[in-house]
Amino acid sequence: KWVDSVFNNLTLDQKLGQLFMVAAYSNRDEKHYTKIDSLVKYYHLGGLIFFQGGPKRQAILTNRYQALARVPLLIGIDGEWGLSMRLDSTINFPRQMTLGATRDPNLAYKMGKEIANHCKRLGIHINFAPVADVNNNPDNPVIGLRSFGETKEEVTEFAKAYMKGMQRNGIIACGKHFPGHGDTDADSHHALPVINHDKKRLNEVELYPFRELMKDSLMSVMVAHLHVPAYDARPNMATTLSYNVVTDLLKNKMGFRGLVFTDALNMKGVSKFYKPGEVDLLALMAGNDVLLFAEDVPVALEKIKQALKDGRLKENELDLSIKKILSTKYWAGLHRYVPVDTTNLFSDLNNTNSKAVQQEMYEKAITIVRNNKNLLPLKELELNNFASVSIGLNKSKEYREALDNYAVFKHFGIAKTGKENEFDKLFDSVSKLSTVIVSLHDLNNRKKENYGISDNSLNFIKRLQTKTNVVLVVFGNLYGLKLLDFAHVIIAGYEDNEVTRKVVPQVIFGALEAKGKLPVTISPDFKRGLGNLTPKLGRLRYCYPENLGFATSDFFKVDSIMQEAVKTGATPGGQLQLVKNGAVIFRKNYGYYTYDKTKPVTNNTVYDLASVTKTAATMQAIMFLADWNKFNPDLKAVDYLPELSGTNKENIILRDLLVHQAGLYPYLDFWRRTVKGGTLDDKYYSKKYSSQFHLPVATGVYTS
């Protein structure tokens, strides 16, 4: 009823405006914003796709544009790995290939759910994801890490889970790039890629994920700018503009009844052959419903109206598309539109539950590609001296801090463009250490540039592993591994961000298992499915409370108590660390060592904790016994411990004992009994680490 009511009250121009979705930015000037105002108000746009900017700025603009719209706007974003693909100050979820490495489609569902919640919070109704392309061409310059993998079955399974995660939580999913952009070696942003496979192959491979998604519940599809002669052999004919592809194949043969979007009409795959306005008309004639990133709406509208007059376009067919758009808006809740509330927007979009899901994904993706001599996880820490060499890492410190959680490191850094003599100097500094962890950062997706890996970096790694144990960590494009087949131990970190830099050290030292497998074939040595699974060694891992079923907010109270204690001078400083099931779920440092505030408390601060068992064990047991009326603090010690009868402790009142007023001698230095003639007794101590003497008590001193 709502669709029919709205449709019947629209003029022709207002109806045709619904077919357009124009690009909007929240990092531009007022001139751009005013232009969008005009398009919404006078050309009756159906929707906007937001690109670069920030969440609060976008929310304000969304409210501004929606207020001008006669029919509420359908708001979209190209957020394959979340809002951060386009917006600052938002969470960066894994690329689809990283998810493929986890072999767990449930994680794709979780990601879809989190992204859906973020989109709804920001007034977005459609996310142009998932990518359903089968990445079967390693030289593909545009899909690559955006695909779940190289097999149609895995791509389908993950894409379907991602789709359901969004759509079951109120956000429209859009499968792309139909009929399949995986097996190309050109980028449709800059050229018109050609796929020369026959229909049989296309039907069996490229179309398979789309067909399965459509059988399920896929609500929309994006048609790619590709040239596929098997379907339309006309020179330079993009699939977006081909009636054979959009109408005959997608709608008629495959039976798709959802919303059909063009890929962005400003891309060179179509714009180099047709002018703005002209390309819009051809896209509608092919059977598309929504013209995405239309560049000249006024010109396009005139051409469309002329085509209606001369019969090249049929009004009843456009009416079907317009009603389909309105039906989609109804599903998205736009029949009861509410403006975006900007209160607490940042914290809502960066909530710790989403961060916990994000961390879980990266934890399960990290892949040990090669592990010669089973070096990983690193075990005998006391017998090693460690160094880290970060090539191309900026000032980010979380990676080094994460390594320091497990061993004492000497840290070194060098630019990826470092000169040969600089690498030589670095080699001299680390080559005599027993284990060196070398990490590659700031990589890119360009094969012609060796993915950002320099020759000097490669030569340095080759030389170094002839002298010592080298663990090589690749924080970036998976395809760069083909240059590193000489390395003895390799970890694929997939991406270079704050989370991966915290997670990888936990895998190296056995706080986390290595579970990931390569989702694509890189080379004959590195084939899809390769991955060395390693065990946990019982060392502490670091995660969010939400990863273990708690809420970060549960610890706000104790955090405020610590802050108050420092502020009021009850203590100069302290540490708060909460551990559950072998995981550190909260860690924070407060204040300074002393009241003169010269040395701040850090993660490396060590406190000598006395009498922990009094509060952690004895006191709790006493409290329970008192509640059960099985303990009276006003009785004497001998009443509960008859073996004290006749000793000088039999008449101690238990209340005095509990409040440290019993007069007992405060300290017994038992360690003196392990010293002979002023030196440590070798019966108890050794200056060398061994299986018998494995507990460090001081620098270079071990006991059993």
ABEGO torsion letter per residue (X at the ends): XAAAAAAAABBAAAAAAAABBBBBBAABBAAAAAAAAAAAAAAGBABBBBBBEBAAAAAAAAAAAAAABABBBBBBBBBAAEAAAABBGBBBBBBAAAAAAAGBAAAAAAAAAAAAAAAAAAGBABBBOBBABBBABAABAAAEAABAEABAAAAAAAAAAAAAAAAAAGBBBBBOBOAEAABBABBAAABBBBBABBAAAAAAAAAAAAAAAAABABABBBBBBBBBAAABABBGBBAAABAAAAAAAAAAAAGBABBBBBBBAABAAAAAABBBGAAAAAAAAAGBABBBGBABAAAAAAAAAAAAAAGABBAAAAAAAAAAAAAAAAAAGAABBBBBBABGAAAAAABAAAAAAAAAAAAAABBBABBBGGAOBBABAAABBBBBBBBGBBABAAAAAAAAAABBBBBBBBBAABBAAAAAAAAAAAAABABBBBBBBGBBABAAAGGGBBAAAAAAAAAAAAABBBBBBBBEBAAAAAAAAABABBBBAGBBBAAAAAAAAAAAAGABBBABBBABBABAABBBGBEBBBBBAGBBBBBBAAAAGBBAAAAAAAAAAAAAAAAAGABABEBBBBBBGGBBABBBBBEBABAAGABBBBAABBBBBBGAAAAAAAAAAAAAAAAAGABBAABBAAAABAAABGBAAAABBAAAAAAGAAGBBABBBAAAAABBGGBBBAAABBABBBAABABBABBGBBBX
